[in-house]
Amino acid sequence: MPAKELLHRGFSPQGLAVVGVSIGESAAAVRRFRQEFGITYPLLMDEKDEVTPRFNARGHPTTILIGRDGRIIGRIPGERDWGVEAARDLARWLLAL
C-alpha cells in the first residue's frame, strides 16, 4: 500500500486531508491506478494541467502543505517516503496548527 494512503488512513480521522492530483491522465487510467494500489483518498483530475501551475508545482511529484485556513504553508518537491516516523511527525505538527 502506498505510504500516502497509510498517511491518509492514519490521520484523516484527526482532520488531515490527503488529496492526490492526476496530471494529464485519463479518468480510466486513474481508476486503474486507484484500484491497483488501493487508493481511497480523493484524486483531483487535472487532465489539461490547469490546476498544478496555480500551486507553483514545478516537478512531479510535489507535495503542497495547506493550512486549515486554506493558505499554502509549504512545498516539498520530489518523492518522499511518507511511511516513516518523520512523515507522521509532520502530520502531527500540521494538525497542531
N, C-alpha and C positions, 0 to 999 in steps of 0.2 A: 504494500500500500504506500503510495507517495507520502512523503513527510508532510506536505501541506495539508493533506487530508487528515493526518493524525493531529496536526495543529488545530484544524477546524473542529474535529470531533472532541478534542480535549478542552478547548477554550470557548467554543461558541455558546455553551450554556452560561458562561460568565459575561458574555457580551462582545467577544472578539469576532469580527466578521472577516472571513477569508473569501475573497472573490477573485476568480481567475478571469483573464481576458484572452480570448482566442483571436489572433490577428490573421486575417487573410485565409482562414479555413472555412470550408463549407459546414453547414449545420450537420450534415451526415457524418463528416469526419470528426466533428466534436462529439457527437453522440457515441460513435465507436470508441473514441478516447475515454469518455466518461465510463462507459461500460467496461472496457478493458482494464482500467485502473481503479474502478470502484469510487469514482469521484462523486461526492454528494454536495460539495459546496457550490454556490452559484457560479456560472460561467457567462460572462458577457461576450456576445458575438460582435466582433469588430472586423467584419469581412472587408471593408474598404479602408481600414486603417485611419478612421476618423477620430476615434476616442484617444488612442495612445498618444498622439502628439500633444494633446491638452495636458497630459501628465508629465511631459518632458521626459518620456521613457526612451532612451537612446539605444538600448540594447535589449536583447531577449535572452533570458527573462530579466525583468526589472520588478522588484518588489517596492510598492508605494505604500508608505505608512500614513494613514489618515486618522487624525484625532477625532474624538467624539463630536467636535464642533464642525467637522467636515473639511478642515484645513489639512493640507499636506504637512506632515511633521518630519518626514524623512524619505529617502530613496536608497535602495540597496540594489546596485546593479549586479548582474551575473547570477549564476546558480549558487544556491546555498543549501546546506543540509538542515532542513527545518525540523529534523527529528532529534537534534542534540539538545542538551540542557540549556545551552546559551540561547537557543531559539525560544525555549519555554520561558526563560528568564525575561527575554524581550517581550513576550506576550504578557507576562505578569506586570511588567513595567508599564506597558501601554494601557492595560486595564486599570492601573492605579492612577492614570492621568485624569 
